[in-house]
Amino acid sequence: MSPPGIQASSLVGPDLARLAEAIAERGLRLGGRLHLQDETESTNDDAKRGAKDGEPHGALWVAESQRKGRGRQGRTWLSPRGENLLFSVLLRIPCSPVRVPPVSLACGLAVRDAVARAVGDDADVLVKWPNDVLVKRRSDGRMRKIAGILVESGLVGSRVDYVVVGIGINVHTKALPEEVAELATSVAIERGDRGLEGPPDRASILADVLAGLEHDVEHVAHRGLGLVHGRLSRSDALLGREVESDAGELRGTANGIDPEGRLVVRKDDGTIVRVISGEVRLKPLAR
């Protein structure tokens, strides 16, 4: 029988089965209400329904697989069953809608810190504006995506009533399809690249993410990036890189992220442009 506040499936992997214990060991508020399941349509959809049904701040939905998992701009997020972390957390943090992009970046920092701890490398794990976490492969120096964040909010009038943070982290996968092997990676692959032994533990990684969210997100929702802006700048994957929009209408050099969570781009003619998440998607130019 599951402990109070926990709905658990017996079909989850052994490292996820100890998630409630890992959360309790850290004394976290987030994750106190835990929905742990083998399969779902989408943990973000589950969390949004939970928000409307009165689930509390910090309620957490975790699944071994998703039938309709998605990333930013509706892209499909595919994950083999039992290999990775797929979860969404409900944050009841009333705030202005302008705080949602900074909250998304603070979530990226929490994921970055947890991944850095898991792969044993603080320097080469970076946040790529607006919602990805990348790792630099030691063996070839190339950056690859290891995690993605999808933040969705619910409004009451002109205020944000709740935020749902959906996170996918590649953890146990050791062999990626050829078509994505140069673009993506996993905790297991990066641990092997750094000579670390033993499999990664998904419960510990997820609990580390929750601890980071608990430490920073509420403050950012109410006061902006402020106290975390320095950390974000040090972990900015695009800083100093040439970037362009998908359609090519914007091209220049990334000059950092401002306190409102906008990407600052210096165009080739010297003009400074501040890009709001969702306006355009920027990508490093091929070299």
N, C-alpha and C positions, 0 to 999 in steps of 0.2 A: 504494500500500500504506500502511495506517495505521501511525503510529509505535507502538513498544512501549507496552502499557498502554492503547491506544485502539482501540475498535471503532467504526468510523464508517460511516455510509451516505453514498453519493454524492448522495442526493436532498435533503439538507438545504440551506437557503438559504446564500448566500455569507457572510453575517455570522456564522452559526453555524459554518460550516466552519472558521473561524479560532479557534474556541474553545480548542483545545489550545494554540495559540500564545499567546492572551491569558492563560491559566492559567500557562504557563511563564514569561511575561514578569514576572509578579508573584511568582514563586517559591513558589507555593502548594502545600501538601500536599494539601488537598482538591481533588478533581478529577484527581488523578494517574492514577487508573484511570477512564477515560471511556467510557461507552456512548452513542454518538450515533446516533440512528435516526430514520427518517422517520415511522414510526407504531408505536404500541404500544397495548395495552389500557389500562395505567395505569403511569406511572413509579414510583408508590409500591409497586404490586404487584411490579414488576420489582426494586425495591430490597429489598423484604422477602424475596423469593426469593434474591436475591444474598446477603443477610445469612445465610440458612440454608446457602447453598452456600460460605461462607467468603470472600466478597468483603471486601477490606480497608477499614479506616477511610478515609473520604473518597471512596469509590467514588461515581461520579456517573452518573445516567441522564438523558438529555435527549432529547426527542422533538418533532418538528414537529406531531404531532397525537396525540390519545388517543381511543380508541373508548369507554373507560369512565372517563374522568377524573372525579374527585369532589372535593368540598370537605368541610367539616365537616358532621357529622351525616348523611353519605351523600349530600349534595346533588350533583347533576351539575354538572361544570365543562365548559362548551362553549367551544371556541376554534377559529377558522378556521385552516386549515393554513398554516403558514409565517409567521404574523403575530406570534405572542407567544412568551413563554418558558414552557415546561412542563418541570419538572425535579425530580428527587429526589436527595438526597445521604444516604449511609449514614454515620452517626456511631457509632463504637464507643466509647462513653463510659459505662462502668459507673457507675451511680449509683442513688440511691434513687428510687422512683416519684414521691415528692413534688417532685422536681426537674424533672419533665417540663413542668409549666406554666411555670415560669421559663425553661426552655430554649426553649419555644415563643415566649415574648415576646422573648427575645434574638434569635431568628430573625427576628421581626418587625422589630426594630431594624436588623438587617443589611439586610433588604429596603428598609426606609424610607430608610436612608442611601444605598443604591445608586440608588433611584428619585430621591431629592432631587438627587443628582449629575447624573443623566441629564436631568432637567427644568430644571436650573439654578436651583433654589429650595429652600433648606434650611428656611425657616420654615413653608411651607404643606404639607408632607408629614408625615402623622401616623400613629401606630399606634392602631388601634381594637381594644381588648380584645375577644375574646382572640386573634384571628388574622387581622385584615385590615389593609391599608395604604390610607389615604385621601389624596386630594389636594384642596386647596381651589382651585377654579377662579377665576382672577384676574378674569375677565369678569363673573361673577355671584355670587362668594363662597360657592357651594355646595360641600359636600364630596361627593366621588364615590370609589367603590372602584376602585383600580388594581391591587391584588394581594391574593392570599389564601395562607394557609399552613396546611398540614395535617400535624401531627406525630403519628406512630404509633410505638409502642415495642414491643420484644420482651423478655419477662421470662425469667429463669432463677432459679427459686425466688422470693425476695422482692426481687430486684435487677433493675434494668434492664440488659439485656445490650447492646442497641443501640437507637438512635433513627433513624427515617427521617423526614427533613424534606422534604415535598413543597411546591413553590412554583409558583404561576402568576402571571405578570406580564403585563398587557396592554401591548404594546410598539408594534407598527406599525399597529394598527387606527386608521383615520381617520374611519370612519363607523360608528356603533353603531345597532342597531335602535331604533326610537322608544320601545319599551317599556322599554328599559334606559338610554337616553341620559341620563336625569336621575339615574341611580344609579351608572353606571360611567364610566370614562374610560381613557385610554391614555397612554403616554409621548409618542407622536407628537402626540396632541391637546393635551397640556399644554405641550409644547415650542412648538407653534404659538400657543397662547394667550399665551405669554410672549415671542413674537417671535423665537424661536430658529430658525435655519435648519439644514438638513441632517437626514437621517434618523437615528434612534437606532440604536445598534449593540448587538445582543443579546449578542454575545460579551463586550463590555466590561461590560455591565450584570451579566451572570451572574458574571463574574470578580470584580466588585466585591462581589456578594452573598457569594461564597465567602470573600473576604478578610475581610468582616465576621464571618462565622460562625467563621472560624479564629481571629480576634482575641478573641471573647467567649464562645463557646458552651461550650467545655470548662471555662473558669473558672466559668461560671454553673452547669453541671452538678454541680460539686464543692462550690461555696461559696454558691450562691444568687445573687440579683440584685445584691446588694452594689454593686460598682463601676459597674454600668450603670444602677442605679436612678434616679440623677439625670437621665441622658439619657432614660430611659423616661418619667419624669414630665414633662419638657419637651416630649415628643412625644405625649402622651396625648390622643387625639381626644375622649374622653368626659369629661375633667376639667371639673367644674363644670356639666355638662349634666344636664338632667332625663332620666331613663331609666325604662324599665319592662320587665318580662318579657313574653314573647309572650302568656302567659295572663293577664297583668295582676295576678298575685298579689303582685308586688313592684314598688314604685314609689318613686322618690326622686331624689336628686342624687348623681351619681358624684363621689366624693371621692378619686380616685386609685387606684393599684395598690400593694398592700403587698409587702414583700420576698419573700413566698411566691408571688407571682403572682396573688393573688386581687383581684378588683375590690371596692373599698370603696364601699358605697352608704349614704348617710344617708337613711333613710325619712322620709316626711312627718311622722311623730310624733317624730322625733329619734333613733330607734333606729339603731345602726350595724350593718350586715349585711356580711359578707365572702363574696363569691360565688366559688365554685370553678368553673373552666372546665368546662362540660358540665352543670352543674346547671340553669342557665337561660341563655337567650340574650337579652342586653339590646340595646335599640335606642333611639336618640334619639327623644323624643316629637315628633310633628308640630307645627309652629309655624304 
